Amino acid sequence: MRPLPLLAAATSALLLGGLLATGTAAAAPAPADPAPAGAAASADDLLNGGPGVDIPQMPRPRSGADPWPDAPGANDFSCQPTKKHPRPVILLHGYGANGFGNWQLLSPRLALRGYCVFAPTYGLRTELPLPLSAIGGAVPMEQSAQELSDYVDRVLEATGAEEVDIVGHSQGSLMPNYYVKFLGGADKVRNYVALTPLWNGTAFFGAAEVNRLGIAWGLDPTLGRSVDRICGPCRQFLRGSDFIEKMNEGGAAVPGVTYTTIMTRYDLLIQPYTSGYLEGDDVTNIVLQDRCRTNVSGHIAVAFDPVVHRHVFNALDPDSARPPLCL
């Protein structure tokens, strides 16, 4: 197969994988019996879609710069951090997803624990028609990182906090580090929790090698423009890309930031899954199956996995850490 069809096929698969994140969130069940007015939701209700909480179905996106509603418990700019949880938590979705769908479970669970939670949808290509204009994370990661920089400043100003914590999934586990490393974010981020990260890029069924050969054969200008029009960050995800090489020059981990990476052996999009290992003095690398042998969560499911959530809680609040309950 010639490079152009193969790269197009690989890119299409990556697009589909990202869009599945939205589809997974859309499939979140709504409870059969809505809670009575004023009923308090327990953490178990939030996890299971029980009577204390209504987990909405994925709505139709709106046109414009804000196509999705807020995730449950998120984006309250009147929220004031507490002494126990002094830093707002910013949740960052993966490619093809959005703040509403990606964080249907984790956002309200964090809010119930007293955190100020923010879950923006970043990287929109608003110049395109619906539904393309509502696909999150669709622009190059440098552009999304600048968007994140502005958003962090807005959150800090609204809450009066001095720093934030970041929890990112897939692209949201990598893109923020551009902000941290190159855009001055190191002074504003304390904890950085990366779910299914790709610090060393992904081979993605040979797409990285095809991309390398396309560059070597002088096909990059044509191929690159074709792919980038569909998905701004897709080639950046690939092992050996300029973005990945720049991120890892001198080490990806930035001093002063505490990193926690959470990987799964069942990750079919990050190949190999060990691309999620991060080297650094203040880094904790977690493989789900090392702690819970029967856990089979894949790339997308980790955002909704209660075991992963426990690891996130532990990373954000080490003083209250406890082992996850393996299901």
LINSUL-V433737 format. One record per run of one state. SS is the DSSP state (a for helix, b for strand, c for the rest). FROM is the first residue (numbers start at 1). TO is the last residue. If there is no record, write none. Layout:
SS	FROM	TO
SS	FROM	TO
//
This chain:
c	1	2
a	3	26
c	27	42
a	43	48
c	49	73
b	74	74
c	75	87
b	88	92
c	93	98
a	99	102
c	103	105
a	106	112
c	113	116
b	117	118
c	119	131
a	132	134
c	135	140
a	141	159
c	160	163
b	164	169
c	170	170
a	171	182
c	183	184
a	185	187
c	188	188
b	189	195
c	196	201
b	202	202
c	203	206
a	207	216
c	217	219
a	220	230
c	231	234
a	235	237
b	238	238
c	239	241
a	242	248
c	249	257
b	258	263
c	264	265
b	266	266
c	267	272
a	273	276
c	277	282
b	283	287
a	288	291
c	292	297
b	298	298
c	299	300
a	301	304
c	305	305
a	306	316
c	317	317
a	318	320
c	321	327
//
